[in-house]
Amino acid sequence: MTTLVVLTVTFFMVINMKVFGATPKGKRLNRIRQSKLYRDKKFQNISHTPSIAEGYKMSKVTYDFFLGKKDPLLKPLKAIPSMHTHLKSIDKNTDVFIWLGHSSYYLQTDGVSFLIDPVLSSYGSPFKYFNKAFEGSDIFKPEDLPDLDYLIITHDHFDHLDYPTVKSIKNRTGKVIVPLGVGAHFERWGYSEDQLIEEEWGANIELKNQINITFTPARHFSGRRLKQNDTLWTSYVLETPTKKMFLGGDSGYDSHFKMIGDEYGPFDYAILENGQYGEAWRYIHTLPEDVIQASVDLKAKTVLPVHSSKFALALHPWNEPLQKVTSLGKKRGLHILTPMIGQVVNLNHSDQQFDIWWED
């Protein structure tokens, strides 16, 4: 009995650490309960979305992930190529995309700066001993970031929302754009309520310099604590006076890509998650062939794949996502840009060429 009490107390002490954020309460919870996306005490996807695809058992998938035989290239054998660009010295009037590893990227366009899903710790989990970043993939730290107009979060999973990073940049961040419910984490972490732009799918917000952002659907799930799906997940459409961009976030393939393409496309750029997938998880993470179809559905002129090359969150070889998406994209005639981590993509010159650095 004593052991059980100690374990119970320890568990609740751990789960209430700041890194796990906060549960939506008060007026935020009332707003969530009024949302058409919230049913049966949780947010819902457009289509039925089981966590495991038909033909797979959770027990077998879990065993294979933790105890099964691993691919020898699950992690790179040496440091992956990367480039440490000095972000603070970039002219604010230039339009650039800079991948910071996994799903984190710095975006600057029309005189406005954005940081998306920053995870600049050397790990993608609540604890620094788990899910360590690949050597060479964690060259950017929070102190490298310039002052930000907007911090954008697609959902609250640890590999997209890193507590040490967002805590470090709080005083250098203007506004934070988050899906409904995620603001609870930020308020616990010291962000003020008036810093938050917290909305659900369909909301359109006017930002600086005649830029608009629209919250659009994704097919995924959420949760940093015990309860799942008490916060929303989202993708975004970012429209500026000079270009239109789709910011994907985690998502399985579904009809929403075509719906977004028909309503808001064509897009000059689509930044899509490509990596950390498996056949068993096809409903919540796109396979490479799904990324290609999503690009077609979105009517994307140029595709920037992210969500790979930093963490081993699935069982495929670390470089398979880029191998497959570039090969499949070439067959469909898609224009796919594959910069190294830290390499500058000039958003006004989409004809840039990049090395096949993942094969080195």
Secondary structure, 3 states (H helix, E strand, C coil): CHHHHHHHHHHHHHHCCHHHCCCCCHHHHHHHHHCCCEECCEECCCCCCCCCCCCCCHHHHHHHHHCCCCCCCCCCCCCCCECCCCHHHCCCCCCEEEEEEECEEEEEECCEEEEECCCCCCECCCCCCCCECCCCCCCCCHHHCCCEEEEECCCCCCCCCCHHHHHHCHHHEEEEEEECCCHHHHHHCCCCHHHEEEECCCCEEECHHHCEEEEECCCCCCCCCCCCCCCCCCEEEEECCCCEEEECCCCCCCCHHHHHHHHHCCECEEEEECCCCCHHHCCCCCCHHHHHHHHHHHCECCEEEECECCCCCCCCCCCHHHHHHHHHHHHCCCCECCCCECCEEECCCCCCCCCCHHHC
